[in-house]
Amino acid sequence: MTILLGVDTGGTYTDAVLIRDDTDVIASAKSLTTRADLALGIGSAVRAVLAQANVAPHEISLASLSTTLATNALVEGQG
């Protein structure tokens, strides 16, 4: 059994999802994006999704992080 962790940091929310065996979503969680320190929002979403699925960090085979923050900044004329 392979468990994958995906995290997406957006302008308002940071989303985390756990996928088992490349096809089954077993849990998802959301936290506020913390622009001053992105690690806080990411950590909160990851802890929440792991707790929801009762999965330990060592059980994660692959973690993937994405963000739309740079794209949003350009579109909004802030970058």
C-alpha positions in Angstrom: 0.0 0.0 0.0 1.4 3.4 -1.1 0.2 6.6 0.5 0.9 9.9 -1.2 0.6 13.4 0.3 -0.3 16.4 -1.8 -0.3 19.9 -0.5 -1.4 23.1 -2.4 -0.8 26.5 -1.0 -3.2 29.0 -2.4 -3.9 32.7 -1.8 -6.5 32.0 1.0 -6.3 28.3 1.9 -3.7 25.5 2.0 -5.2 22.1 1.0 -3.8 18.7 1.8 -4.9 15.3 0.5 -3.8 11.7 1.1 -4.1 9.2 -1.7 -3.8 5.5 -1.3 -2.5 3.3 -4.2 -2.6 6.2 -6.7 -6.4 6.2 -6.9 -8.2 6.4 -3.6 -8.5 9.7 -1.7 -8.5 8.7 1.9 -8.5 12.1 3.5 -8.5 15.8 2.8 -8.0 18.9 5.0 -7.8 22.6 4.7 -6.2 25.4 6.7 -5.7 29.1 6.2 -2.6 30.1 4.2 -0.2 32.0 6.4 1.6 34.3 4.0 4.1 35.6 6.7 5.3 32.0 7.3 3.9 29.5 4.8 5.2 26.6 6.9 2.6 27.3 9.6 -0.4 26.8 7.2 1.3 23.9 5.5 2.0 22.2 8.8 -1.5 22.7 10.0 -3.1 21.2 6.9 -0.7 18.2 7.0 -1.3 17.5 10.6 -5.0 17.7 10.1 -5.0 15.3 7.1 -2.8 12.8 8.8 -5.0 12.9 11.9 -8.2 12.5 9.9 -6.8 9.3 8.2 -4.9 8.1 11.3 -1.7 7.9 9.2 1.8 8.4 10.7 4.3 10.6 8.8 6.6 7.6 8.2 3.8 5.9 6.2 4.0 8.6 3.5 5.8 7.4 0.4 5.8 10.6 -1.6 5.0 14.2 -0.8 4.2 16.9 -3.4 3.9 20.6 -2.8 2.4 23.1 -5.2 1.4 26.8 -5.0 -0.4 29.4 -6.9 1.0 32.3 -4.9 3.5 33.4 -7.6 0.9 33.3 -10.3 -1.6 35.1 -8.2 0.9 37.8 -7.4 1.6 38.4 -11.1 -2.0 38.5 -12.0 -2.8 40.9 -9.2 0.1 43.1 -10.2 1.9 42.5 -6.9 5.0 40.6 -8.2 
